[in-house]
Amino acid sequence: MNAKPPPRCAACRVKRCDDGTDCFGAAGRHRALYRDEEIARLHRAASAIEARHYCKEPRIREIILFARELGCRKLGLAFCIGMAPEAEIVAEILGREFDVVSVCCKTCGIEKREFGFEQIDPDREREVMCNPAGQADLLNEAGTELNVLCGLCVGHDAIFSKLSRAPVTTLIAKDRVLAHNPVGAIYCRYLRRTMLPE
């Protein structure tokens, strides 16, 4: 039995899917996914925001509109301690319309050494770990209806998303080197060639 090759859409130059072509013969199976009540509700709201505000609003405003479209009252804000000033502003903006529950990544002050995790500074006696599982737990406990990520580390965002009961959307993707603009590494040919040497 021949296994189907996995998708490699990034390498496709024609993108016939945009014209309605079902390249993988999976459209029927995928349609069934959107019959799930919660997925359909989220996608209906996301499509409404895209249709009404395409290229008109910055992402933070799109998140507000998305939350409004979903009928949310309580939002969670999971943020990195390194982005505390930004999180304060985001919480203030979102707080004009929603009850915002915010949780810092260092919540509960658990040390890395307790789990044998690598430290940034091995000589440091105490280095508190980021606690994305705890952030998700506290927001789950608070009953948030939509959680917003504000600069969680790579991998920590994955843990948070895996454990969050509420849907998760990202406002800020952390990139310490590129002022939180990760796509800059792709746009800048000097950086790009360090990853794709000729």
C-alpha positions in Angstrom: 0.0 0.0 0.0 1.4 3.4 -1.0 1.2 6.1 1.6 0.2 9.5 0.4 3.0 12.0 0.3 2.8 14.7 3.0 1.8 18.2 2.0 4.6 20.4 0.7 2.5 23.5 -0.1 5.3 26.0 0.6 7.1 24.6 -2.4 4.1 24.9 -4.7 4.3 27.7 -7.3 0.7 27.5 -8.6 -1.5 27.3 -5.5 -4.5 26.0 -7.4 -6.3 25.5 -4.1 -7.0 29.3 -4.3 -9.1 28.4 -7.4 -11.0 25.6 -5.6 -8.8 22.6 -6.5 -8.6 19.8 -3.9 -5.0 18.8 -4.3 -5.1 16.2 -1.5 -8.6 14.8 -2.0 -9.3 15.7 1.6 -12.0 18.5 1.2 -14.8 16.2 2.4 -12.9 15.2 5.5 -11.9 18.8 6.2 -15.5 20.1 5.7 -16.5 17.7 8.5 -14.1 19.5 10.9 -16.1 22.7 10.5 -19.3 20.9 11.5 -17.9 20.9 15.0 -19.9 23.6 16.8 -17.0 25.3 18.5 -14.7 25.2 15.4 -17.6 26.6 13.3 -18.3 29.4 15.8 -14.6 30.4 15.9 -14.3 30.3 12.1 -17.5 32.2 11.5 -16.2 35.0 13.8 -12.7 34.9 12.2 -14.2 35.1 8.7 -16.4 38.0 9.7 -13.4 40.0 10.9 -11.4 39.2 7.8 -14.3 40.1 5.5 -15.2 43.4 7.2 -11.8 44.7 8.2 -9.3 43.3 5.6 -6.2 45.5 5.5 -8.0 48.1 7.7 -7.1 47.3 11.3 -3.9 46.5 13.2 -3.8 43.1 14.9 -4.7 44.3 18.4 -7.9 45.9 17.0 -8.7 42.7 15.1 -8.4 40.7 18.4 -10.8 43.1 20.0 -13.2 42.7 17.1 -12.8 38.9 17.1 -13.5 38.8 20.9 -16.5 41.0 20.4 -17.8 38.9 17.5 -17.5 35.8 19.8 -19.4 37.6 22.5 -16.5 37.3 25.0 -16.6 39.1 28.2 -13.4 37.8 29.9 -10.0 37.7 28.1 -6.8 36.1 29.3 -3.5 37.8 28.7 -0.4 35.5 29.0 2.7 37.6 28.8 6.5 37.4 29.2 8.0 39.3 32.1 10.3 40.9 29.5 7.3 42.4 27.9 5.6 43.7 31.1 5.4 47.3 29.9 3.8 46.2 26.6 1.4 43.9 28.6 0.3 46.8 30.8 -0.6 48.8 27.7 -2.3 45.8 26.1 -4.3 45.1 29.3 -5.4 48.7 29.5 -6.5 48.7 25.8 -8.4 45.4 26.1 -9.7 46.4 29.5 -11.8 49.2 28.0 -14.2 46.6 26.8 -13.4 43.3 28.5 -12.5 41.9 31.9 -8.8 41.1 31.4 -7.1 38.5 33.5 -3.3 38.7 33.1 -0.6 36.2 34.1 3.1 36.8 34.0 5.4 34.0 32.7 7.3 33.8 36.0 4.1 33.2 38.0 4.7 31.1 41.2 8.5 31.6 41.1 9.4 28.0 40.4 13.2 27.5 40.0 14.7 25.8 36.9 17.0 23.7 39.0 14.0 21.9 40.5 13.5 20.2 37.2 17.0 20.1 36.0 16.4 22.7 33.2 19.3 24.6 31.6 19.9 28.1 33.0 20.7 31.1 30.9 23.4 31.8 33.5 24.7 28.5 34.9 26.5 30.3 37.8 23.4 32.0 39.0 22.2 30.4 42.2 18.5 31.0 41.6 16.9 31.2 38.1 13.2 31.2 38.0 11.7 29.3 35.1 8.9 30.5 32.8 5.7 28.7 33.8 3.4 28.5 30.7 1.6 25.5 32.1 0.8 27.5 35.2 -0.2 30.5 33.1 -2.7 28.3 31.3 -3.9 26.7 34.5 -4.6 30.1 36.2 -6.4 31.4 33.1 -8.4 28.2 32.9 -9.3 28.6 36.6 -10.4 32.2 35.9 -12.7 31.0 33.2 -11.3 33.2 30.4 -13.1 32.8 27.0 -10.2 33.8 24.7 -6.5 33.9 25.6 -4.1 36.4 24.1 -0.3 35.6 23.9 2.0 38.5 24.4 5.6 37.5 23.8 5.9 34.0 25.3 9.1 32.2 24.4 9.3 29.7 21.5 8.1 26.4 23.0 6.5 28.0 26.0 3.7 29.3 23.6 3.3 25.7 22.5 2.9 24.5 26.1 0.4 27.2 26.9 -1.7 26.6 23.8 -1.7 22.8 24.5 -3.1 23.4 28.0 -5.4 26.3 27.5 -9.1 25.5 27.6 -10.0 28.7 25.9 -9.0 29.4 22.3 -5.6 31.1 21.9 -4.5 33.9 19.6 -1.1 35.6 19.4 -0.7 39.4 19.6 3.1 39.5 19.9 5.5 36.8 18.8 8.8 37.2 20.7 12.0 37.8 18.8 14.6 39.2 21.1 17.0 39.9 18.3 14.6 41.6 15.8 12.5 43.8 18.1 9.7 41.1 18.1 9.4 41.1 14.3 10.3 37.5 13.5 9.5 37.9 9.8 12.4 40.4 9.6 14.8 37.5 9.4 13.1 36.4 6.2 12.9 39.9 4.7 16.5 40.8 5.5 18.7 39.1 2.9 21.8 39.4 5.2 20.1 37.3 7.9 18.4 35.0 5.4 21.6 34.0 3.8 22.9 32.8 7.2 20.0 30.3 7.2 20.1 29.5 3.5 23.7 29.7 2.5 24.4 29.4 -1.3 
